[in-house]
Amino acid sequence: MPDKTSKTTERIILGIDPGSQVMGYAVLITTGSKATLQTCGVERFTQWDDHLLRIKAVFSSTITLLEEYLPDELAIEAPFFGKNVQAMIKLARAQGACIAAALSRDIPVTEYAPRKVKQSVTGKGNATKEQVAYMMQSLLGVQIGSLPLDATDACAVALCHYYSQTLVPGRPAKSWARFVSENPGRIS
């Protein structure tokens, strides 16, 4: 592992698309101006009927990911506002379990609105999950045919975090699409 004080510091970002039934995750390794996807996938919690047992499983699964991949940071998608209040509450609880797991290991957490994640990786804040998946295939080499959309969403969350941390100070890009096109070597 490279020296953490060098200019080409390696950082590991765990991206999570939270859910109480399905949670997407992605591990992005960044070194200097390069970002490489180490792994991504989903954890399923549908075997439990009790919602509180699912939340416990979300917490445990997040702890397992943290212990396995040793991320430096956690990037997580914020709950979206919808009409189904009960679904929003369940999603917020799942997100809280992920955040609590990271904080229990002293890992910094950054939350991103779904619209910001989509904007950062597709250039459109109202992009579909399929469009996000296609961009993950293009930007990170993710094989979208073999992955659930929750996994590609988690990739997008991690990549959004990477982009937000690596913009050149004093020279912001006018759009994420322009930033990506002007910096082709920053993503592999």
C-alpha positions in Angstrom: 0.0 0.0 0.0 1.4 3.4 -0.9 2.5 5.8 1.8 -0.5 7.8 3.0 1.5 11.0 3.0 2.6 10.9 -0.6 1.0 12.8 -3.4 -0.4 9.6 -4.9 -2.3 8.6 -1.8 -4.5 5.5 -2.1 -8.0 6.0 -0.8 -10.7 3.4 -0.6 -14.2 4.6 -0.9 -17.2 2.4 0.0 -20.3 3.5 -1.8 -23.7 2.3 -0.6 -27.1 2.5 -2.1 -29.1 1.7 1.1 -32.2 -0.4 1.4 -33.9 -2.6 3.9 -34.5 -5.4 1.3 -31.6 -4.9 -1.1 -28.5 -2.9 -0.4 -26.0 -2.1 -3.2 -22.3 -1.6 -2.4 -19.2 -0.7 -4.4 -15.6 -0.4 -3.4 -13.6 2.2 -5.4 -9.9 2.5 -5.0 -8.4 5.9 -6.0 -4.8 6.6 -6.4 -3.9 10.2 -7.4 -6.1 10.9 -10.4 -7.2 7.4 -11.1 -10.3 5.6 -9.8 -10.7 1.8 -10.2 -13.6 -0.3 -9.2 -12.4 -3.2 -6.9 -15.8 -4.8 -6.4 -19.5 -4.2 -6.3 -22.6 -6.2 -5.6 -25.7 -6.4 -3.4 -26.7 -7.8 -0.1 -30.3 -9.1 0.2 -32.3 -9.0 3.4 -35.6 -10.5 2.2 -35.3 -13.7 4.3 -36.5 -11.7 7.3 -40.1 -10.8 7.6 -39.5 -8.5 10.6 -38.3 -5.0 9.5 -36.2 -4.5 12.7 -34.4 -7.8 12.0 -33.6 -6.5 8.5 -32.2 -3.3 9.9 -30.0 -5.4 12.2 -28.8 -7.4 9.1 -28.1 -4.2 7.2 -25.9 -3.0 10.1 -24.1 -6.4 10.3 -23.6 -6.5 6.5 -22.1 -3.0 6.5 -19.8 -4.0 9.4 -18.6 -7.0 7.3 -18.0 -4.8 4.3 -16.0 -2.3 6.4 -13.9 -5.1 7.9 -13.3 -6.8 4.6 -12.4 -3.8 2.5 -11.1 -1.3 5.1 -12.4 1.8 3.4 -11.1 5.3 4.3 -14.5 6.9 3.6 -18.2 5.9 3.2 -20.3 7.6 0.6 -24.0 6.9 0.9 -27.1 7.9 -1.0 -29.7 9.9 0.9 -33.3 8.8 1.1 -35.4 10.3 -1.6 -38.7 11.9 -0.9 -41.7 10.0 -2.1 -45.4 9.6 -1.5 -45.1 6.4 0.5 -44.2 7.5 4.0 -43.7 4.0 5.4 -41.3 3.1 2.6 -39.3 6.3 3.2 -39.1 5.5 6.9 -37.8 2.0 6.2 -35.2 3.4 3.8 -34.1 6.0 6.2 -33.7 3.4 8.9 -31.5 1.3 6.6 -29.4 4.3 5.7 -29.0 5.1 9.4 -27.8 1.5 10.1 -25.1 1.9 7.5 -24.1 5.3 8.8 -24.0 4.0 12.4 -21.8 1.0 11.3 -19.3 3.4 9.6 -19.3 5.8 12.5 -18.7 2.9 15.0 -15.4 2.3 13.1 -14.5 6.0 12.9 -15.0 6.1 9.2 -16.1 9.5 7.8 -19.5 9.5 6.1 -20.7 11.7 3.3 -24.3 11.7 2.1 -25.4 12.5 -1.4 -28.8 13.3 -2.7 -29.9 10.9 -5.5 -30.2 13.8 -7.9 -26.6 14.9 -7.2 -25.3 11.3 -7.8 -27.1 11.1 -11.1 -26.0 14.6 -12.2 -22.4 13.8 -11.3 -22.1 10.6 -13.4 -24.6 11.2 -16.2 -24.9 15.0 -16.5 -28.6 14.7 -15.8 -30.2 14.8 -12.4 -33.2 13.0 -13.6 -31.4 10.1 -15.3 -32.9 6.6 -15.0 -31.3 3.7 -13.1 -30.5 2.2 -16.5 -28.7 5.3 -17.7 -26.7 5.4 -14.5 -25.8 1.7 -15.1 -24.7 2.4 -18.6 -22.4 5.2 -17.5 -20.9 2.9 -14.8 -20.2 0.4 -17.6 -18.5 3.2 -19.6 -16.6 4.9 -16.8 -15.7 2.0 -14.6 -16.0 -1.0 -16.9 -18.9 -2.5 -14.9 -20.6 -5.3 -16.8 -24.2 -4.1 -16.4 -25.9 -7.2 -17.7 -24.6 -9.2 -14.7 -25.5 -6.8 -11.9 -28.6 -5.5 -10.2 -29.2 -1.8 -10.6 -28.7 -1.3 -6.8 -25.0 -2.3 -7.3 -24.5 0.1 -10.2 -26.2 2.8 -8.1 -23.6 2.2 -5.4 -20.8 2.5 -7.9 -22.3 5.9 -8.9 -22.4 7.0 -5.3 -18.7 6.1 -4.8 -17.8 7.8 -8.1 -19.8 10.9 -7.2 -17.8 11.1 -3.9 -14.5 10.7 -5.8 -15.5 13.5 -8.2 -16.6 15.8 -5.4 -13.2 15.3 -3.7 -11.0 15.7 -6.8 -12.2 18.8 -8.6 -9.3 21.2 -9.2 -9.7 24.0 -6.6 -10.2 27.4 -8.2 -11.2 25.9 -11.5 -14.5 24.2 -11.1 -16.0 22.3 -14.2 -19.1 23.8 -15.6 -20.7 20.4 -15.5 -19.8 16.8 -14.5 -20.0 15.7 -18.1 -17.5 18.4 -19.1 -15.3 17.5 -16.1 -15.2 13.8 -17.2 -14.5 14.7 -20.9 -11.7 17.1 -19.8 -10.1 14.5 -17.5 -10.2 11.2 -19.4 -7.2 9.8 -17.5 -8.7 10.3 -14.1 -11.0 7.2 -14.4 -10.1 3.7 -15.4 
